[in-house]
Amino acid sequence: MKSSSGTSQDPDKIGQRFGFGENWFDFARRVDESRIDRAIEGIRRLLDPEILTGSTFLDIGAGA
């Protein structure tokens, strides 16, 4: 990565990257039943509940 002055900088040293899996580990520590219940309720508000009956759901995400 180049700075505006044209010198190379290591993104890990300037705080622009997480260590591998670090952001997910932090997220996983904060997930609890309440957050899961709110996520399920949010999906139900977006979709017809009859569509969800007997279905599975895969969130592939789009990054952090």
N, C-alpha and C positions, 0 to 999 in steps of 0.2 A: 504494500500500500504506500502510495506517495503522498506526502504532505504538500501543502500549497507552495512550500519552498523547494519542492522537487526531491527532497531526501526521503529515503525509505524508512518506514516505521513499522515495527512489529505490532499488529492489531491487538495481540494478547497483552503487550506491555502498556498500551494506551487505553485499556479497558473497554474495547469495542467487541470483545468476544467472550463467551462463556467457555469454561473448560468443558470437554466432551461430557455431555449428560448432566452437567451441573445445574442448568436451568430446570431440567425435568426432575431432578432429585429435589430441588427446592420446591417445585410445584407439588410433587407427590407428598411431601411432608405436610402440606396445608390442606390436602384433600380429606374431607371427612363426610360422614353420612349426610349432613346438612347441605353441603355443596353438591353432592351427588343428587339428592332429592330436588334441589333447585334446578340443576341441569336437566333432569328428567321432566320436570314441570315446564321448563322453557321449550323443550322439544314438543311436548304435548300441545302447548299453545300455538306452535308454528304449524303442526300437522294434525290432520284428522285422526283422533284416537283409534278409529276403526282400521285405519291403514297400518297402524303400529301393532295391532293384535297379532301375536304369533310371529312377529318379525324380529330380526336382529338389526343392530345399528352399528356401523363402522365409521368412526370419525378419522379421516386420514390427515386432517389438519392442513395448515398452510404455513407452518413455521411459528416461531415464538412471537 
